[in-house]
Amino acid sequence: MSEITQQAARLLELAQSGGATAALATADAYLTDGGPACMHFVRALALTNLGDPQGSVPALDLMAEAAVRENSPGWLACALATRASVQLRLGEGEGETGVLQDLVTAATAVAGETDPIAAVNGRVAVAIGYFELRLYELVGPHYDAAYEMSPADNGNRAMWLYNQAELHLFWALELYQIGQVAEAESHTAEAERYALRAADEARGPDAQAWRDTALLAAACARADRDDPAGAAVDIERYLAKLSERGMSAATLAYSRPFHAVALRRSGRPDEAYAVMEHAIATLPPDAGWLITAATHRTKALLLAARGSAEAEAAMAYGDTLAAAMWRHRLRMLQSVEVMKSLELLRTQHEQASRAAALDALTGIANRGAFDRAVRQAQLRPADKLTVMVVDTDKFKQINDTAGHAAGDAALRAIADALGAQLREEDLLARLGGDEFAVLLPGVGPADALRVAARMVEAVRAIPDCPATVSIGVAAAYAADLPEALRLADEAMYRVKRRGGDGAGEWAEAAYAA
């Protein structure tokens, strides 16, 4: 885990605990020249917490580009999933194929992340995206994975457990609206289990806030089951404590229907009705469709119990809409499952293609990939490029004196040293044995010789490795690449005949040690 990733993790906590302005300023200082993906995420999260979700979208686009450059599947997943969530909150495509595809791609990508901070943030971002779409079945496994990846003394573990409790409470609310009472109660039981674990595992400076939040969820989970009277008391208590702490009305709004149910089931229908009247009067605009619907439905249920025919008619209409929304949710779930299968096939195909193009020992391109690159370059015959042929000096003595395992380790180190001197668009390949080749598009022979000289020095500097390299360089138009490779090979042999450990160009036979 790099120092900058740890710094980003601290800034992410700061951005979510009232320090979004300071987190944004620090992240911006890292982003003057591109910057790492993790700092783009800090910027996006800080902008969202400062009330500018629209401004976070460009930051997330830049984050995705940086994650690709860094070859970080976790931060890429985080960028794609967070962008999808923001678009959903802004009303830019709920159920749209692009949003769903971003989430599916993110869920597939994050499985390959090894950095714990990138992996946890990627998992949580995917979970939040699926939760925005009410695809409850897909949310829990990502929170479970985030929990397992977080250190035991990390306060985030309680957060992931609370999020699981919230997931099951929301799931139950929707099930109640479509008349699946028994299944809803199974989810409130699961919510209580997660909430009590979250309260028990709360750690860090904000532990009491998380404990109270979790215990409110646990109380809500008891409202429809074995202890409605105790649930009503606890919901009121923890609502008061959290309101005093300044928790937003939107965050607490889910608890009002559970509070009313607990009051009604403990023989206090008038108090239940008063709770729902207050809940509707103070319902925040960003409470979300499900909480808004559950709040109005709970009031209608209380009115219907008083004999209101209008309430019964309104409830019947609302239940019809809820059933339609549930069917829409199931269709989205099916779409995602199909997309996941297609994404898995695509990923497997790409992995197989990469494996076929890579040298198993060194991890760089193999002879087949190099030959294909040559043929591809020849399709643009007027392009200029330079080629190198690289042969290892004194390699046989490594195998003879230290064994083949040492020889393999030396080849890997040499490939790394050579590759470190190249640009992203250049191609380094192992042709076989201890011989390599390089394609440098758009590079003239003088610049190529400077690159070759750096390669010679880099291999010479490998610790405990007696091997050096001889490099031949030749420039040509793409149409003449096969001839250029032959000339580079001849130039390489000239270097070898002069003792190796150097580089030379065919045209001028100018050698650089």
Steps between C-alpha positions, in 0.01 A plus 500: 500500500663827388535813712277698263226235525514524880482879473196466274334268752545763773362771271196286415420471871548876536270572205223291662533644850453872441838580342405489132644847425839415648503159328421664166784752537753228584386278213523790255865549600572142385311546173693786340654261245255213446535340841412156639154344478455496878534879520248549220263293717565724800413798280180338371383400848580842646304674223202272562508570874522873426175479305645487148436144372492628143855629543615158618423335163801651314720410799380139476569493124858613570522244779405220258770615255760511780397154624552357150846662485585354841355159411287517816179295470383612846517874431352444152208313658460780753493764224249315281266403785509842667432673169201269448368583849537874444321477166216310665464762774500775239228319309727433202404148401353270762484161338693626198731247340806724545452533876435129542801413285725728705393320818544153349844592363596644839382189687709279269807723511520539879544126547852534359620773742770416756550841665266492804399868492420496128319167539284616792405828332422317176282245679309764695447713188352201318276422799371859511430496127299179519318634808400814306329266251340293781681190375523378857619149413820640349589745780575282801795297361695821431448634854598159638821511294575857616451388860740207462764723335488770770736465801341379822565830680360709214178690567391435143411142590206627707401721206483204261295301753260793545467529123397135492236569764370797300491284186273243666272766653446664161446158342236427765322832439463419132383146573232632736366718220447201272342288776789259564482532877676178606796571274512859621522379861788269410688806376429706811640209705814507284517877539495468879782247493723730292406809700589344836835386359562854373425646844735250662785562254484881487854642543684828469416863581148474349421166667209631707331655198529173309380306805188719531437475125525121514276475806234710326507250213478210746198659666331551161563134423305396814194713421319233299604199706527402866545827692303790349468688830874488571571584136281813522688622808843432347415658164390819674811503718753449220319735264532773762870429556583495131296813428697675774820393328379673185432193288300599192125447477547304176728251679247445780183503290496121453434451874163684510285222347660247737433733795134529406466121459660444843260750661192352328596143591553600865148649524578869434333571162447872561869552573584295190279727289661812648846361417398446137338843467824656623706270275306605188514868594878486543583245227814631327496524120803272473350219710464282190208325335484200734502694828249752364266221390540306828429813704176581314392136498547470877280806557239356262502171696432689823219697337350183351499345848283797605255413222610749233380380158714765330807364675418148386464618139828696520675200650370270225629741236836530678532122528436467126784745432722315749433171321593662168822636652582153636453345155722771355763416765487130411541578130808711581636217714459259209672749267793531738533122528514474120755784486709330769513180294602693189758702695648180644528350152660820369747508788590136454553558128724801569698305758546214256608744228747670735637165614550397137691824435720494812822322576425280800841553662550876474142628459591708194381440142605173338627423148149456361386837634811667358443348156138617506612851598742504205223396261267762649764771459549406134138594434625862528802469270598869511536510880853538635624290788811348647559140604744348745628147537633427850711198590623412848876468557643237735161345562624143462737541793204585729326176407822300524613637838178592682239282334197557281290658778762775530501532122122546497524764775769681299283502186208648696727769648644580156151530347398737781815711453447525124129578529560776755676707232210487253185701437149358529464483121828308451502120484753275675484129418695189587578323173624187676785388723688811612417712195261798496371746239355852523275708271515878550238680287587853391852490649805584292832314522676765712229494769483121477874475566456712813224264616723202424787651700266540799396137462864388503562697818178373664591135440856564614358638827291192587629375838674161510456448125818457292307511172511803269331568166601573143249711307473557126295793368357566152253760373261450209161569348240249617491341153865397546473363854620144424818639344546741792480208742766316302727806510439552874591135556824552306575816699446306821754236391751773423462623858549145627818457297636814663446352847129566555351718775413777256278621218551588135309614193537316170514803272796675655647216700527749786525317830415627846613321812 
